[in-house]
Amino acid sequence: MTSLHINDLSVGYATKTIAKDINLTLGGGKLVCLLGQNGVGKSTLLRTLSNLQAPLSGNIHLGEKDIESLDRRELATKLGIITTEKIGMSNMTVRELVALGRYPYTNWIGQESEEDTQKIEEAISRCRINYIEQSKLAAISDGQFQKAMVARVLAQDTDIILMDEPTAHLDVVNRVEMFQLLQAIKNETGKSILISTHELDLSMQFADELWLMNFNAPILTGTPEDLGLSGEIEKVFFHEEFILDSRTGQVKLKLQPEKEYHVVGEEKPAQWVQKALERKGYGLSIDGEVIVVETKAQRLHWKVGAMEGHTIAHLLEVLEQSNYRDK
């Protein structure tokens, strides 16, 4: 499998350098997530790595060859990219879109060989979009379209795949499915995949490696766990008004709670009660007033002091009234 080697790279535009001194390697059949705040240069880096944009300095090698020495067709047999740009051919079918991935291999009249047909069918099957392969692009959902784009780049059959914001505009179910699909492709094919994304929580769960981009700083690499433990993730996404939990990728507002509670009882209902308390600005502490939660007759049951009830909404109302009286 071919690896992508980045040496002393600077990216940006004639009037502005966005990132410099980049030395990285993409290979080994890894799923790598490129993370950073808006405007840090993630898309510019991906465009440069795919030779859609010239580097300001440095070089990029695919295996032993400089990427700038490869003609368009040869490059397309080694590296595939999915950008955020929408394809305007809405009258095209899903299968026709996937078949475009075979353009580096088809003859000059674009005729499919048996191998081309096999690769197209394998890509459609792997992405589980057989049921819509004859549907027009205009008639499918954003999630289905993104899976079709992944199938297209799979049909292209390259060792390296680059993707810019593959979960943009997708709902939560489709975002998770996309990461699951990319992880499965990596595991089953050995391809190396680099995706630019804002999905920190999903990156923490699915990525083998993170590349962290920050303004005016070198790109940091490592496993999600190592970068979380070192505090580097919090540095990249630092904000004065919230705290980032790098373990889960979730954020919590920085609040000074006036009242603290200690939630005890069954794990699942306790977790949801704690989440609601944090959302409303209450603190959690073993020294706080005790709230007991459990399940009775398949219903939530909570008790705090002399009050009890069955919904978290009711609990929040009781706490609000109680704390108002205490002031």
C-alpha positions in Angstrom: 0.0 0.0 0.0 1.3 3.5 -1.0 1.9 6.0 1.8 1.6 9.8 1.5 4.7 11.7 2.8 4.6 15.4 3.6 7.9 17.2 4.0 8.5 20.8 5.1 5.2 21.8 3.6 3.7 25.3 3.7 0.2 25.8 2.4 -1.9 28.9 1.7 -2.1 31.6 -1.0 0.2 34.1 -2.6 -0.6 36.8 0.0 -1.1 34.5 3.0 0.6 31.5 4.5 -2.0 29.5 6.4 0.2 26.6 7.8 3.9 25.8 7.5 6.6 23.4 8.5 4.2 20.4 8.1 6.0 17.0 8.3 3.5 14.1 8.4 2.9 10.7 6.9 -0.4 9.1 6.0 -0.3 5.3 5.6 -0.5 2.0 7.3 -4.2 1.5 6.8 -5.2 4.2 9.3 -8.3 6.3 9.7 -7.0 9.8 10.5 -9.2 12.7 11.5 -7.9 16.3 10.8 -9.4 18.6 13.5 -9.2 22.3 14.1 -11.2 25.5 14.4 -12.9 27.2 11.4 -10.4 29.0 9.3 -7.3 27.2 10.5 -6.6 25.7 7.0 -8.0 22.2 7.0 -9.6 22.4 3.6 -6.5 24.2 2.2 -4.3 21.4 3.4 -6.5 18.7 1.9 -6.6 20.5 -1.4 -2.8 20.8 -1.4 -2.3 17.2 -0.5 -4.5 16.2 -3.4 -2.6 18.5 -5.9 -5.7 20.6 -6.5 -3.7 23.5 -5.1 0.1 24.2 -5.3 2.1 24.2 -2.1 3.9 27.4 -1.1 7.0 25.4 -0.3 8.0 21.8 0.5 6.9 18.7 -1.2 4.5 15.8 -1.1 5.4 12.2 -2.1 3.2 9.3 -3.0 5.4 6.4 -2.3 8.7 7.4 -4.0 7.2 9.9 -6.5 6.7 13.6 -6.0 3.0 14.3 -6.4 3.7 17.1 -8.8 5.5 14.7 -11.2 2.4 12.6 -11.6 0.0 13.3 -14.5 -3.7 13.5 -13.6 -4.6 9.9 -14.6 -1.7 8.4 -12.7 -2.4 10.5 -9.6 -6.1 9.4 -9.7 -5.0 5.7 -9.5 -3.2 6.4 -6.3 -5.2 9.1 -4.4 -8.9 9.8 -4.3 -10.6 12.9 -2.8 -14.1 13.9 -1.9 -14.6 17.6 -1.5 -17.5 19.6 -0.2 -18.4 20.8 -3.7 -21.8 19.6 -4.9 -22.0 17.7 -8.2 -24.4 19.5 -10.6 -25.5 16.5 -12.6 -28.7 15.8 -10.7 -30.1 13.8 -13.6 -27.3 11.2 -13.2 -28.1 7.9 -11.5 -26.3 6.7 -8.4 -24.6 3.9 -10.4 -23.5 6.4 -13.0 -21.9 8.5 -10.3 -20.1 5.5 -8.8 -18.9 4.5 -12.3 -17.2 7.9 -12.6 -14.6 6.5 -10.2 -13.3 4.2 -12.9 -12.3 7.1 -15.2 -8.5 6.5 -14.6 -8.8 3.0 -15.9 -11.4 3.0 -18.7 -10.3 3.4 -22.3 -10.6 6.6 -24.3 -14.3 6.0 -25.1 -15.1 5.3 -21.4 -16.2 1.7 -22.0 -16.3 -0.5 -18.9 -14.3 -3.6 -18.7 -15.3 -6.6 -16.6 -12.9 -5.4 -13.9 -14.5 -2.0 -14.0 -18.0 -3.4 -13.6 -16.8 -5.6 -10.7 -15.2 -2.7 -8.9 -18.3 -0.6 -9.3 -20.6 -3.3 -8.0 -18.3 -4.1 -5.1 -18.2 -0.4 -4.1 -22.0 -0.1 -4.3 -22.4 -3.2 -2.2 -19.8 -2.2 0.4 -21.6 1.1 0.9 -25.0 -0.7 1.0 -26.7 1.5 -1.6 -27.8 -1.3 -4.0 -31.4 -0.3 -3.3 -30.9 3.2 -4.8 -28.3 2.5 -7.6 -30.8 3.4 -10.3 -32.2 6.4 -8.5 -31.5 9.9 -9.8 -29.2 12.0 -7.6 -31.9 14.6 -7.4 -34.2 12.1 -5.7 -31.9 10.8 -2.9 -31.2 12.2 0.6 -27.9 13.9 1.7 -26.9 10.8 3.6 -27.5 8.6 0.6 -25.6 11.0 -1.7 -22.6 11.0 0.6 -22.5 7.2 0.7 -22.7 7.3 -3.1 -19.7 9.6 -3.1 -17.8 7.2 -0.9 -18.7 4.4 -3.3 -17.4 6.5 -6.2 -14.0 6.9 -4.5 -14.0 3.2 -3.6 -14.5 2.3 -7.2 -11.5 4.5 -8.0 -9.6 1.9 -5.9 -6.8 4.1 -4.5 -4.6 3.4 -1.5 -5.2 6.9 -0.1 -8.6 8.6 0.3 -9.0 12.2 1.4 -12.4 13.6 2.5 -13.4 17.1 3.4 -16.2 17.3 5.9 -17.9 14.0 4.9 -20.6 14.5 7.6 -21.6 18.1 6.7 -25.4 18.6 6.5 -26.0 15.0 7.8 -28.2 14.2 10.8 -26.9 12.4 13.8 -27.7 8.9 12.6 -26.1 9.4 9.2 -23.0 11.0 10.8 -22.5 7.9 12.9 -23.2 5.6 10.0 -20.6 7.5 7.9 -17.9 7.1 10.5 -18.8 3.4 10.8 -18.6 3.0 7.1 -15.2 4.6 6.8 -13.9 2.5 9.7 -15.2 -0.7 8.0 -13.6 0.3 4.7 -10.2 0.9 6.4 -10.4 -2.4 8.3 -11.5 -4.5 5.3 -9.4 -2.9 2.5 -6.3 -1.6 4.3 -6.8 1.8 2.6 -5.5 4.9 4.5 -8.2 7.6 5.0 -7.8 11.2 6.1 -10.9 13.2 6.8 -11.2 16.9 7.7 -14.0 17.1 10.3 -15.6 19.0 13.1 -17.0 15.8 14.7 -14.7 15.7 17.7 -16.9 13.2 19.6 -17.0 10.7 16.7 -13.3 11.3 15.9 -12.5 10.3 19.5 -14.4 7.0 19.0 -13.4 6.0 15.5 -10.1 7.5 14.6 -6.8 5.6 14.8 -4.9 9.0 14.8 -5.7 12.7 15.1 -4.0 15.5 13.4 -4.6 18.7 15.4 -4.3 22.0 13.5 -4.0 25.2 15.5 -3.3 28.8 14.5 0.4 29.6 14.3 1.4 26.2 15.7 2.8 22.9 14.3 0.3 20.2 13.6 0.2 17.7 16.4 -0.4 14.0 15.9 -1.2 11.1 18.1 -3.9 8.7 19.2 -7.1 10.3 20.5 -6.2 9.0 24.0 -2.7 10.4 24.1 -3.8 13.8 22.8 -6.6 13.9 25.3 -4.4 12.9 28.2 -1.8 15.5 27.3 -4.4 18.3 27.2 -3.6 19.2 23.6 -7.2 18.8 22.4 -8.4 21.3 25.0 -5.7 23.8 23.8 -6.9 23.6 20.2 -10.5 24.1 21.1 -10.0 26.5 24.1 -12.8 28.8 24.9 -13.3 31.1 27.9 -16.9 30.2 28.3 -17.0 26.5 28.2 -14.9 23.4 29.1 -14.2 20.7 26.6 -14.3 17.1 27.8 -11.7 15.6 25.5 -12.7 12.0 26.6 -16.2 12.4 25.1 -15.8 15.3 22.8 -18.6 17.1 24.6 -18.6 20.7 26.0 -19.8 22.0 29.3 -20.5 25.6 30.2 -18.3 27.2 32.8 -20.7 28.0 35.5 -20.5 28.8 39.2 -23.4 26.8 40.6 -25.2 28.1 43.6 -26.6 24.7 44.6 -25.0 21.2 44.3 -26.6 17.8 44.3 -25.5 14.2 44.7 -27.3 11.8 42.5 -27.4 8.1 43.6 -29.3 5.1 42.4 -29.5 3.2 39.1 -26.8 4.1 36.6 -28.9 4.9 33.5 -31.5 7.2 35.1 -28.9 8.7 37.3 -26.8 9.7 34.2 -29.8 11.4 32.6 -30.7 13.2 35.8 -27.1 14.4 36.1 -27.2 15.6 32.5 -30.3 17.6 33.2 -28.9 19.2 36.4 -25.7 20.2 34.5 -27.8 21.7 31.7 -29.7 23.8 34.2 -26.5 25.0 35.9 -26.6 22.9 39.1 -23.4 21.4 40.4 -22.7 17.8 41.1 -20.9 16.9 44.3 -20.9 14.1 46.9 -21.4 16.8 49.5 -24.6 18.1 47.8 -28.2 17.3 48.6 -29.0 13.7 47.7 -31.4 12.8 44.9 -32.3 9.1 44.7 -33.3 7.8 41.3 -34.5 4.3 40.3 -36.9 2.5 38.0 -40.3 1.3 39.3 -42.8 -0.5 37.1 -40.6 0.6 34.1 -41.0 4.2 35.1 -38.4 6.7 36.5 -38.9 7.4 40.1 -36.9 10.1 41.9 -36.9 11.4 45.5 -35.3 14.5 47.0 -36.1 15.4 50.6 -39.8 14.9 51.1 -40.6 15.4 47.4 -40.8 12.6 44.7 -42.0 12.2 41.2 -41.7 10.3 37.9 -40.3 12.7 35.3 -37.1 14.7 35.1 -39.1 17.8 34.0 -41.0 17.6 37.3 -37.8 17.2 39.2 -36.4 20.3 37.7 -39.5 22.3 38.5 -39.3 21.1 42.2 -35.6 22.1 42.4 -36.3 25.5 40.8 -39.1 26.2 43.3 -37.0 25.0 46.3 -34.0 27.0 45.4 -36.1 30.1 44.7 -37.5 29.8 48.3 -34.0 29.4 49.7 -32.9 32.7 48.3 
